[in-house]
Amino acid sequence: MENSLNLLSRRAGFNTALRHFKAANEFAREVQDGYNLADLVNESLADGDLARYQVRSLINALLVDKFDYAYKAHNLTTTVEEVDKLVEKVGSWGRLQFVLAYHHPQAGLFVLNPKSKAQWEDTLPLMQDELVVVYVGSVDGGLEDKVLKSAVEDLLKLLYGGTVRDKKDYMGTGATAAKSRKAPEPEPQQPAAAGGASTEAPPSKAPPGKKRRITPRYSVLVTNELFHNGNVEAWKKIIESYKNKYHGLDVLIWYENERINDINSLFKWGKVKHGTPIMFSVVGEDIKGVSKLQRYLFEGASPRFEAFLKGGVGRTLDLF
């Protein structure tokens, strides 16, 4: 029988587990005080205090096992691109605490507080057929399980643009806005020089942490008579050059609202014609060069695609 405690047999593994337990205990105290776990997790990821591999286990341990949130796993039936009405509606449901986990096959796990417009902007669009898990808990611990399960279903309806009426059990003055666990730093008091001017410059601020995100989808119009094998090879070369320049970034492609994993499986002779738009987006941290990438992809979808096919076999183009 395999020993499930092998991780703890070495110092590095023990220290990793210990840090995880400390993070879980800290988050548990803060969630109990009314903070939203998604806000805390995203803040810690941005600051580098938490690793992404820890998030999945933290959600299950805290929201499911400890705080007994109602939850539902759901595969999206359509792509979700706009949530303004959802954010406005759930913002008034002060007795409810929501967390939504979106599992993207390329970008990984996104965890967000549905009341936070900024977190939605970092995550949208949510793609058809991908998995979301909705968690709902009570801010004050005073709501029955049937109310929480009802709120899960109501959030899913709002996700698809449906209409949901307010329920008295949802309304209240609980934690309706995202909170930061960081206390505001006091203003530094500098000694005044003659004339009231400060003799010291204010301290510089550390740069903010980076978040993994996905850009909106950008359109590339096919201007070649057909998007044929030459265009396909040009796109492969362009994307390879982009990823070689910006390590850690990936390029996702959609056609007719479907995610395309293999360009060759879709872009066959005669299928994508002149005037047809192909969509792409970029996923990763510190995203750069998107407009230049769009221009090159446009050229690669045009009759001028041959410019990207020069060079030896296996040679990566220096485009970026």
N, C-alpha and C positions, 0 to 999 in steps of 0.2 A: 504494500500500500504506500502510495506516495505521501511523503511528509509535507503537509501544507504549510509548515512553519520553516521550511528551508530558507525563505527570504531572511529570516531573523538570525541565521547562523553566522552571518558575516557582519562586520561592523558597518559597511556601507548600506547593506539592506536594513539593518536594525535602525540606523539613523534616518533612512528614508521613511520607514514605517512610523518612527517616532514623530518626525515632522508632520506627517499626514494626520496622525492622531491629534496633535496639538492644533492643527488647522481646523479639523472637524469639531473639536471642543470649542474653539473660539467662535466658529460660525454658528454652532448650536446656541451659544449664549446670546449672540446678536440676533438670530432669528427669533428667539424667545422674547427679545426686547422689541420686536416689531419690525425688524429690518427684512428686506427682501433678499433671499439667497442669491438670486441672479445678479442683483446689484453688487453684492459683496464679492461674488465669484469674478465678475467682469473687472471690478476694481483691482482685485488681487492679481488677476492675470496681467492686466496692464502694468502693474507695478513690479511684476516679476516675483511676487511672493507666493505664487501658486503655479504649478505645472498643469498643462492641459490633460495629461493622463489621469490626474486626480479627480477631475470634475465629475465624471460619471458615477464613481463610487460615492462621492460626497452627496450627490443628489439622492441616491437611493438610501444611503444610511440616514440622512437627516430628514428629508421630506417624507419618505415612505415609512421607514422603520421608527424613527423617533417622534416626528410630529404628526404622523398619520394623515397626510394630505390625501384627498381623493385624487385619482389620476386616471388617464385614459390614453392608450397608444392608438395612433390613427395615421393611416396613409392618405395623403392629400389626394383628393379627387380632381382638383384643378390647381393651376399655378396661382399663388397669392402674390399680388404685386402692390396692393394699396390697403392700408389699415387705419386711415385717419379716423373713420367712424368708430372703429373698435377701440382705439386709444381714448377717444373722447368718452365713450360709454363706460368702459371699465374704470376710468379715472374717478368716477363717482361712486364706485362700489367699495367704500372705505372699510368694510368689515372683512373683505376678502383679500387674500394674498395669492397672486398668480405667479407661476413660473412656467415657461414654455421651453422645451428642449427640441431643437430641430437638428436632425441627423442628415447631414449632406455627405454623399459618398466621396466627394473629392475634397471639400473644404473642412470636413470633420464636424464636430459637435458644437452647435451654437446654443447658448443658454441665455434667455432674455426675460426681462420683466415686461409683460405686455402693456403696462401702463407707461412705459418709457418710449417716447417717440425716437429718441436717439439710438436706442438699442435695436429698434426695428430697422432703422436706416442702415445699420451695419450688417443686417442679416438678409433683408429682402433682395431678390424675390425668393419665396419658398416654392420649390419646384414640385409639379405634379408627381404623384406616386411616392415621394419621399416621406420619411417617417417624422411625425411630430408627437411629442408626449406632453399633455397638458396636466399640470399639477395645480390644485387649488386647496388652500388651507384657510383657517380662520385666524384673523389678526388677534382677536381676544380669546380664542379657544371656546367661544360660546355657541358655535353653530353645529347643528346636527349633520350627520354624514349625508343624509338625503339632500340637504341644502347645498353642500359642497359638490355632490355629484351633479346636481342640477346646474350649478355654475360652470362645471366642466363642459357640459353640453351647450350651454349658452355661449361660452367663449368660442367653441367650434363653429356655431352658427354665425357669429360675428366675423369669424375668420373668412368665411365664404361670402361676406357682404349681406348676411341676413339681418332681420330686425328682431330685437329682443326687448321685452319690456322690463323696466326696473322692478325689482322685488324688494319688499321692505327688509327682508333678512340680509340683503346685500348692502343696503345703504348704511352709512355711518361716518364717523370721523376718525377712522383708523388710519393706517399708513398708506395714504393715497398717492404719495409722491416718493420718488427714489431718494433714499437717504445715503449720505456718505458716512462711513464709520470714523473718518478722520476729523478730529477737532480742528477748528480754524486756528491757524498760527497767529500768535499775537504780533502786532505791528512792532518792528524793531525800533527801539528808542535810541536815537543818535544824539550825541552831545551837540548842542548848537554852537556854531561859531559866531563871530561878530556879525551883526546884521541879521541873525536868525538863520543863516544858511548852515546846512549840515556839512560836517567835515568828512564824512564817509559816504561812499556809494552804497546803495541798498544791495543786500546779498542777491546773487543770481539764483534763479530757480532751476532745478534739475529738469531736464527734458521729460515730457510725459512718456509713459510706457506705450508700446505699440500693440495694436489689436489686430488679430487676424479677421479679415472681412472679405466680402465679395462685392464687386462693383455692380452697378446696374448693367443691363444688357445693352450693348452698342450694335448698331446695324451696319452691315457692309453689303452694298448693292452689287450684284453680279452684273458686270458690263460686258463680259465676253459673251459670244453667241450662245455658248453652253459652258457650264462649269465642268470641265472634263479632267482627265488624268493629269494634264500639265498644271492646271490650277490647283489640283489637290497637292501635287508635289511642291508647288510654290508655297502653299500655306504651311505645309510641314516644315519647310526650310525656315520660313519666317518665324513660326512659333518656336522652333528649336533654337533659333538665334536669340529670341526674346528670353526664353527660360535660361539660356546659357549666361546671359547678361545679368538677369535678376533672379538669382538663386532663391528658391523657396516660393516663387510665384508660379501659378499654373493658369492656363488659358482654357476656359470652358466654352463649348460651342453648342448652339441650339439651332434647329431648323424646324419651322412650323411648330414652335413651342415644345419641341421634344429635345431632350439632352442627347447629344451625339457623342458616344464614347470612342468610336472608330470612324475617322473621316471617310475611309474607303468604303465603309458599309453603306453610306448614304450618297456620297458624291460620285455616282457612277455616270457614265456617258448618257446624256440626254435627260437626266432626272431633274437637275437644277438648271433652269433656263435663264436667259437674259432678262434682267429686271427683277429677279427674285432676291429678297433680302435674306442674308444669313446673319445670325446674331452671335455675339461672343461677350464674355465677361472675364475678368481676372480675379483670382482669389489668392489671398496671402496677407502678409504683413508689409507695411511700408510700400504700398503699391505705387509704381512709377511707370512712365513711358507708355501709357495707354493710348494717348492720341497718336503717337508715332506708330504704335502697333496697328491702330485702325487704318492709318494711311497706307502702310505696307500691305495689309490684308486686302485693302481696296485694289491696290495695284496687282496683287496676286490673283484677284478675281476678275481681272481685266484682260484684254488681248496682250498686255505687256508682261504677262506672267513669266516669260522666258528669261527675263533679267535675273530672276531668283534661282534659276536652274544651273547657273554657271559654277565652275569649281569642281574639284575632285570628289570622288565618292567618299562619303563619311566626313567631309569637311563642313564645319559649321560656319555659316555666313557671319560676318562682322557688321551687323546692321544697326545695332543699338550702342 
